[in-house]
Amino acid sequence: MIILLASKSYCANGGGISSFGKDFINIYNKDNQVVLFTGDKYIKAETDNFELYNVDWNDYSLANAKRIISLINQIKPDIIYNSAASLLSLITPYLNNEIKILSISHFVNGKLANTAGFNSKYIDTIVTLSNYGTKYIKNFFHIKNNSKVSCVYNFQSALGDADFILNKKKKNNCLIIVYPGGSSAHKSPDVVFKIVSELLLTNLKFKFIWLGNTKIAISSLSPKIKTIKEMFPHDDRLIFTGQISRFEAQEIIQSANMFLLPSRGEGCPISLLEAMRVGTIPLVSDSKHASRELIENEINGYVIPIRKPSLFVSRIENIILNHSRYGEVYDNCLNFFSTNLNSTIWKNKMDGIFNAKNKHKNRFSKFNHFHYVLKLITFKMLLKKDRIREVFRSIKLHVFFRKFHFIKK
């Protein structure tokens, strides 16, 4: 079977979409021929045993649309999996009617969800990463066919030495807390800033590791403040890694006792699954996305109101002071991953979707210029609305840190 993965990105710094793409190819390239279309000028490595094409998903011209359709016709895939490739969403109605086309919504709403659900009539299945995401897609695109949208959580491969890693960190004298969100507005760095600031005022023994860059959104508005890192006093308990490789991040997450992710918005964060597969205790927000669905409060982690950072602090303090009492939470976290989120379970669900009957409306027999232009106008309007929301979030975050900087002075 030929599977075409149309991905927005595949480079190492491409975030969750790239990580998903790599994991997807590792799973499906064993028994199938996987072809990758990526939009980030990825350079093929010697170990990559798949066919690679670099395409421009943001070039919506008629010429580029026709070129990619022609390229797909040459490859003749049995399945196309759209992973946030915007132009593919636009050309779906003009692809061969025999091709099964799936799309994945990497975020609960907004641009990535809208890209996944656009032209839904001509798609066989839209895969969401949470029940909240399913509800958004169905409502926004007025989809009444329940089988058209399927919730399948992300996955990670189980580690053979997970029990050993877990038992080792249960014995840590200095507990490690990791936050993987960098300065991304969706990951709530302002909330994390409040949590860490309060923790640093205590005499508790811990190590807090802030993964990723700390550049403040729209820092050009205020040249005097550039990074979140410089907002903190020097304290050996606080470590900023800057931009590091996925492998390095995984190593840190696996060594941690607590995984802090108070996100405002998510899909199904792969970093959370990387933490859960070795029993790292998750502390997530109550915002409506997959994290809240995967964590049962006080059983396999903690779901805490995002508007109450002090509750995150008190829980972290309690874990540090009463560490021996949390053995069951560690174990439940690992057990939940093993029975719900490993790669074997995910592949079984995806195989079922791949093998299901086609559910799409008959596609056009040839490229329709007028239909394409009309759809393009609608799509660009959606993108513009999403962009405005993103800018607003960035400005709000910038104001938060600028205000703190002013008070500090």
C-alpha positions as CSV (number, residue, x, y, z in Angstrom):
1,M,0.0,0.0,0.0
2,I,1.3,3.5,-0.9
3,I,0.6,6.1,1.8
4,L,1.3,9.7,1.1
5,L,1.9,11.8,4.3
6,A,1.4,15.4,3.5
7,S,2.9,17.3,6.4
8,K,3.3,20.9,7.2
9,S,6.8,20.3,8.6
10,Y,9.2,17.5,9.2
11,C,12.4,19.3,10.4
12,A,13.6,18.8,14.0
13,N,12.4,22.2,15.1
14,G,8.9,21.7,13.6
15,G,7.2,20.9,17.0
16,G,4.5,18.4,17.5
17,I,3.6,18.1,13.8
18,S,7.1,17.1,12.9
19,S,7.3,14.6,15.8
20,F,4.0,13.1,14.8
21,G,5.2,12.7,11.2
22,K,8.4,10.9,12.3
23,D,6.5,8.6,14.5
24,F,3.9,7.9,11.8
25,I,6.6,7.0,9.2
26,N,8.4,4.8,11.7
27,I,5.2,2.8,12.3
28,Y,3.8,2.6,8.7
29,N,7.0,2.4,6.6
30,K,7.7,-1.1,7.9
31,D,4.9,-2.8,5.8
32,N,4.0,-0.1,3.3
33,Q,5.6,2.4,1.0
34,V,5.4,5.9,2.6
35,V,6.0,9.0,0.6
36,L,6.5,12.3,2.4
37,F,5.4,15.7,1.1
38,T,6.7,18.4,3.5
39,G,6.5,22.1,3.4
40,D,9.7,23.1,5.3
41,K,12.6,22.3,2.9
42,Y,13.6,19.2,4.9
43,I,16.8,17.6,3.7
44,K,16.7,13.9,3.5
45,A,19.0,12.0,5.9
46,E,20.9,8.9,5.0
47,T,18.7,6.9,7.4
48,D,15.4,8.0,5.8
49,N,14.1,5.1,3.8
50,F,11.1,7.0,2.2
51,E,10.6,9.0,-0.9
52,L,10.7,12.8,-0.2
53,Y,9.2,15.8,-2.0
54,N,9.6,19.4,-0.8
55,V,6.5,21.4,-1.7
56,D,5.2,24.9,-0.9
57,W,1.9,24.4,0.9
58,N,1.4,28.2,1.3
59,D,1.6,28.9,-2.5
60,Y,-2.1,28.8,-3.4
61,S,-1.6,29.8,-7.0
62,L,-3.4,27.8,-9.7
63,A,-0.1,26.7,-11.2
64,N,1.2,25.3,-7.9
65,A,-2.2,23.6,-7.1
66,K,-2.1,21.9,-10.5
67,R,1.5,20.9,-10.1
68,I,0.9,19.1,-6.8
69,I,-2.2,17.4,-8.2
70,S,-0.1,16.1,-11.1
71,L,2.6,14.9,-8.8
72,I,0.1,13.0,-6.7
73,N,-1.4,11.4,-9.9
74,Q,2.1,10.2,-10.7
75,I,2.7,8.6,-7.3
76,K,-0.8,7.0,-7.2
77,P,-1.2,6.7,-3.5
78,D,-3.8,4.5,-2.0
79,I,-4.1,6.8,1.1
80,I,-3.3,10.4,1.7
81,Y,-2.9,11.6,5.3
82,N,-3.1,15.4,5.5
83,S,-1.1,16.6,8.5
84,A,-1.7,20.4,8.5
85,A,-0.9,20.8,4.8
86,S,-3.1,23.8,3.9
87,L,-2.9,23.6,0.1
88,L,-3.8,19.9,0.2
89,S,-7.0,20.8,2.0
90,L,-7.9,23.1,-0.9
91,I,-7.1,20.6,-3.7
92,T,-8.8,17.6,-2.1
93,P,-12.0,17.9,-4.2
94,Y,-9.9,17.4,-7.4
95,L,-7.9,14.3,-6.5
96,N,-8.6,10.9,-7.8
97,N,-11.9,9.6,-6.4
98,E,-10.4,6.2,-5.5
99,I,-7.9,7.7,-3.1
100,K,-8.8,7.5,0.6
101,I,-8.1,10.9,2.2
102,L,-7.7,11.5,5.9
103,S,-6.8,14.6,7.7
104,I,-5.7,15.1,11.3
105,S,-6.6,18.1,13.5
106,H,-3.5,18.8,15.5
107,F,-5.2,21.4,17.7
108,V,-8.6,21.5,19.4
109,N,-9.7,24.5,17.3
110,G,-8.3,27.4,15.2
111,K,-6.0,27.2,12.2
112,L,-5.0,23.6,12.4
113,A,-8.5,22.3,13.1
114,N,-9.9,24.5,10.3
115,T,-7.2,23.1,7.9
116,A,-8.2,19.6,8.8
117,G,-11.9,20.1,8.4
118,F,-11.9,22.2,5.3
119,N,-13.6,20.6,2.3
120,S,-14.8,17.9,4.7
121,K,-17.3,16.5,2.1
122,Y,-14.4,15.2,0.0
123,I,-12.5,13.7,2.9
124,D,-13.1,10.2,4.2
125,T,-12.2,10.7,7.9
126,I,-11.1,13.6,10.0
127,V,-9.0,12.4,12.9
128,T,-9.2,14.6,16.0
129,L,-7.0,14.3,19.1
130,S,-9.7,14.8,21.8
131,N,-13.4,14.7,22.2
132,Y,-13.4,18.4,22.5
133,G,-11.7,18.6,19.1
134,T,-14.3,16.3,17.7
135,K,-17.1,18.5,18.9
136,Y,-15.5,21.6,17.4
137,I,-15.0,20.0,14.0
138,K,-18.5,18.7,13.8
139,N,-20.1,22.0,14.9
140,F,-17.9,24.3,12.8
141,F,-18.2,22.3,9.6
142,H,-21.8,21.1,10.2
143,I,-20.9,17.5,9.9
144,K,-23.8,15.2,10.8
145,N,-22.2,11.9,9.9
146,N,-20.7,10.6,13.1
147,S,-18.4,8.2,11.4
148,K,-16.8,11.0,9.4
149,V,-14.9,12.3,12.5
150,S,-12.9,10.0,14.8
151,C,-11.0,10.8,18.0
152,V,-7.7,8.9,18.2
153,Y,-5.3,10.2,20.8
154,N,-1.6,10.5,19.9
155,F,0.8,7.7,20.8
156,Q,4.3,6.9,21.8
157,S,6.3,3.7,21.6
158,A,6.5,1.9,25.0
159,L,10.0,1.8,26.6
160,G,11.2,-1.6,27.7
161,D,13.0,-0.2,30.7
162,A,10.1,2.1,31.8
163,D,9.7,0.3,35.1
164,F,13.5,0.7,35.8
165,I,13.4,4.4,35.0
166,L,10.3,4.9,37.1
167,N,11.7,3.1,40.2
168,K,15.0,5.1,39.9
169,K,13.3,8.5,39.9
170,K,11.0,7.5,42.8
171,K,14.2,7.4,44.8
172,N,15.3,11.0,43.9
173,N,16.2,13.2,46.8
174,C,15.9,16.3,44.7
175,L,12.7,16.1,42.7
176,I,12.8,17.3,39.1
177,I,10.0,19.3,37.5
178,V,9.9,19.9,33.8
179,Y,7.9,22.3,31.7
180,P,8.2,21.7,27.9
181,G,6.4,24.7,26.5
182,G,9.1,27.3,25.9
183,S,7.4,30.6,25.4
184,S,4.5,29.4,23.3
185,A,1.3,31.4,24.2
186,H,-0.8,28.3,24.1
187,K,1.4,26.6,26.7
188,S,0.7,29.4,29.2
189,P,4.2,30.6,30.0
190,D,2.7,33.4,32.1
191,V,1.0,30.9,34.4
192,V,4.3,28.9,34.6
193,F,6.1,32.1,35.4
194,K,3.8,32.7,38.4
195,I,4.2,29.1,39.6
196,V,8.0,29.2,39.3
197,S,8.3,32.6,41.0
198,E,6.3,31.3,44.0
199,L,8.4,28.1,44.2
200,L,11.6,30.1,44.2
201,L,10.5,32.0,47.3
202,T,10.5,28.7,49.3
203,N,13.4,26.9,50.7
204,L,12.3,23.6,49.1
205,K,14.8,21.4,47.4
206,F,14.0,20.8,43.7
207,K,15.2,21.3,40.2
208,F,12.9,23.1,37.7
209,I,13.8,22.6,34.0
210,W,12.3,25.0,31.4
211,L,12.5,23.4,28.0
212,G,12.7,25.5,24.8
213,N,13.3,29.1,24.0
214,T,12.1,31.9,26.3
215,K,11.8,34.7,23.8
216,I,8.9,37.0,24.7
217,A,6.2,37.4,22.1
218,I,6.5,40.5,20.0
219,S,9.6,41.6,22.0
220,S,10.3,44.3,19.4
221,L,7.5,46.3,21.1
222,S,9.8,46.7,24.2
223,P,13.5,46.3,23.4
224,K,14.4,46.3,27.1
225,I,12.8,42.9,27.7
226,K,13.6,40.1,25.4
227,T,13.3,36.8,27.2
228,I,11.4,35.2,30.1
229,K,14.7,33.9,31.4
230,E,16.0,37.4,32.3
231,M,12.9,38.1,34.3
232,F,13.9,35.6,37.0
233,P,16.6,36.1,39.7
234,H,19.6,33.8,39.6
235,D,18.8,30.5,41.3
236,D,20.6,27.2,40.9
237,R,17.2,25.4,41.2
238,L,16.0,26.9,37.9
239,I,17.5,25.7,34.6
240,F,16.7,27.0,31.1
241,T,17.8,24.6,28.2
242,G,17.1,26.9,25.3
243,Q,16.2,25.1,22.0
244,I,17.4,21.5,22.2
245,S,16.8,18.3,20.1
246,R,13.8,16.1,20.6
247,F,16.1,13.3,21.9
248,E,17.6,15.6,24.6
249,A,14.1,16.8,25.6
250,Q,12.9,13.2,25.9
251,E,15.9,12.3,28.1
252,I,15.0,15.2,30.4
253,I,11.3,14.4,30.5
254,Q,12.0,10.8,31.3
255,S,14.2,11.8,34.3
256,A,11.6,14.1,35.7
257,N,9.3,13.5,38.7
258,M,6.7,16.0,37.7
259,F,5.6,17.2,34.2
260,L,4.0,20.7,34.2
261,L,1.8,21.7,31.3
262,P,-0.9,24.2,32.1
263,S,-1.9,24.8,28.5
264,R,-4.8,26.9,27.4
265,G,-5.0,25.0,24.1
266,E,-3.7,21.8,22.8
267,G,-4.2,18.9,20.5
268,C,-2.9,15.8,22.3
269,P,0.6,16.8,23.4
270,I,3.2,14.3,22.5
271,S,5.5,15.5,25.3
272,L,2.7,14.5,27.8
273,L,2.8,11.0,26.4
274,E,6.6,10.9,26.5
275,A,6.2,11.8,30.2
276,M,3.4,9.3,31.0
277,R,5.3,6.4,29.4
278,V,7.8,6.5,32.3
279,G,5.2,7.5,34.9
280,T,6.2,11.1,35.3
281,I,3.4,12.7,37.4
282,P,1.4,15.1,35.1
283,L,0.1,18.4,36.3
284,V,-2.2,19.9,33.6
285,S,-4.8,22.6,33.4
286,D,-8.5,22.2,33.2
287,S,-8.7,23.8,29.8
288,K,-10.7,21.8,27.2
289,H,-8.3,19.7,25.3
290,A,-6.8,16.1,25.4
291,S,-4.7,16.6,28.5
292,R,-7.8,17.0,30.6
293,E,-9.3,13.9,29.1
294,L,-6.2,11.7,29.7
295,I,-5.6,12.7,33.3
296,E,-8.0,11.6,36.0
297,N,-7.5,14.0,38.9
298,E,-5.7,12.4,41.8
299,I,-5.5,9.0,40.1
300,N,-2.9,9.2,37.3
301,G,-2.0,12.9,37.7
302,Y,-3.6,16.3,38.6
303,V,-6.1,18.5,36.7
304,I,-5.8,22.0,38.2
305,P,-7.8,25.2,37.3
306,I,-5.6,27.3,35.1
307,R,-6.8,30.5,36.8
308,K,-5.4,29.4,40.1
309,P,-1.6,29.0,39.8
310,S,-1.3,28.8,43.6
311,L,-3.0,25.4,43.4
312,F,-0.3,24.2,41.1
313,V,2.3,25.5,43.6
314,S,0.6,23.8,46.6
315,R,0.4,20.5,44.8
316,I,4.1,20.6,43.8
317,E,5.1,21.5,47.3
318,N,3.0,18.6,48.6
319,I,4.7,16.1,46.3
320,I,8.1,17.4,47.3
321,L,7.4,17.2,51.0
322,N,5.4,14.0,51.0
323,H,7.1,12.2,48.0
324,S,6.8,8.7,49.4
325,R,3.0,9.0,49.4
326,Y,2.8,9.4,45.6
327,G,4.0,6.0,44.5
328,E,0.5,5.0,43.4
329,V,0.1,8.1,41.2
330,Y,3.4,7.3,39.5
331,D,2.3,3.7,38.8
332,N,-1.2,4.6,37.6
333,C,0.3,7.1,35.2
334,L,2.5,4.4,33.6
335,N,-0.3,1.8,33.6
336,F,-2.7,4.2,31.9
337,F,-0.1,4.9,29.1
338,S,0.5,1.1,28.7
339,T,-3.2,0.3,28.3
340,N,-4.3,3.3,26.3
341,L,-1.6,5.3,24.5
342,N,1.1,3.0,23.2
343,S,1.9,2.6,19.5
344,T,0.3,-0.8,19.1
345,I,-3.1,0.4,20.3
346,W,-2.9,3.5,18.1
347,K,-2.0,1.5,15.0
348,N,-4.9,-0.9,15.5
349,K,-7.3,2.1,15.6
350,M,-5.7,3.7,12.5
351,D,-5.7,0.4,10.6
352,G,-9.4,0.3,11.2
353,I,-9.8,3.8,9.8
354,F,-7.5,3.0,6.8
355,N,-9.5,-0.2,6.0
356,A,-13.0,1.4,6.3
357,K,-15.2,2.0,3.3
358,N,-14.8,5.4,1.6
359,K,-17.1,8.0,3.0
360,H,-16.4,11.0,0.8
361,K,-18.6,12.8,-1.7
362,N,-17.7,12.1,-5.3
363,R,-14.8,14.4,-6.3
364,F,-14.5,16.4,-9.4
365,S,-13.3,14.5,-12.5
366,K,-11.0,17.4,-13.3
367,F,-9.6,20.6,-11.8
368,N,-12.4,23.3,-11.5
369,H,-10.9,26.8,-11.6
370,F,-14.0,28.6,-10.4
371,H,-14.7,26.2,-7.6
372,Y,-11.1,26.4,-6.4
373,V,-11.0,30.2,-6.4
374,L,-14.2,30.4,-4.4
375,K,-12.9,27.9,-1.8
376,L,-9.6,29.8,-1.7
377,I,-11.3,33.0,-0.7
378,T,-13.2,31.3,2.1
379,F,-10.1,29.5,3.3
380,K,-8.1,32.8,3.4
381,M,-10.8,34.4,5.4
382,L,-10.5,31.6,8.0
383,L,-6.8,32.0,8.1
384,K,-7.0,35.7,8.6
385,K,-9.4,35.3,11.5
386,D,-7.1,32.7,13.1
387,R,-4.1,35.0,12.6
388,I,-5.9,37.9,14.3
389,R,-6.6,35.7,17.3
390,E,-2.9,34.6,17.4
391,V,-1.7,38.2,17.4
392,F,-4.1,39.1,20.1
393,R,-2.8,36.3,22.3
394,S,0.8,37.3,21.7
395,I,0.1,40.9,22.6
396,K,-1.7,39.9,25.8
397,L,1.3,37.7,26.8
398,H,3.7,40.5,26.0
399,V,1.7,43.0,28.1
400,F,1.8,40.5,31.0
401,F,5.6,40.3,31.0
402,R,6.1,44.0,30.3
403,K,3.8,44.9,33.3
404,F,5.9,42.6,35.5
405,H,9.1,44.2,34.3
406,F,7.8,47.7,35.0
407,I,6.7,46.7,38.6
408,K,10.1,45.0,39.2
409,K,11.9,48.3,38.2
